[in-house]
Amino acid sequence: MAEKMTFEQAMARLDEISMSLSQGSVALDDAVELYAEAAKLIALCNKKLTTAQTKLEKVMGSMNEGE
């Protein structure tokens, strides 16, 4: 399911997780699950950022070739 999330959705969920964990009222088992979910979301965001960077580099490269 996380793979179908947009970058913005993943960031919003990371924000929710961060807020939950920072309140300190999450049980240990739940905190571990939230941490694991956050790790997956971070990996997804990194993948999406890398993909976007690659696309932009290609666009910039083709623009420079046209000069």
MOFEN-V396799 format. One record per backbone hydrogen bond with DSSP energy under -0.5 kcal/mol. NH is the residue of the N-H (numbers start at 1). CO is the residue of the C=O. Records with the same first field share a line. If there is no record, write none. Layout:
NH = CO / CO
This chain:
4 = 1
5 = 2
10 = 6
11 = 7
12 = 8
13 = 9
14 = 10
15 = 11
16 = 12
17 = 13
18 = 14
19 = 15
20 = 16
21 = 17
22 = 18
23 = 19
24 = 20 / 21
25 = 20
31 = 27
32 = 28
33 = 29
34 = 30
35 = 31
36 = 32
37 = 33
38 = 34
39 = 35
40 = 36
41 = 37
42 = 38
43 = 39
44 = 40
45 = 41
46 = 42
47 = 43
48 = 44
49 = 45
50 = 46
51 = 47
52 = 48
53 = 49
54 = 50
55 = 51
56 = 52
57 = 53
58 = 54
59 = 55
60 = 56
61 = 57
62 = 58
63 = 59
64 = 60
65 = 61
66 = 62
67 = 64
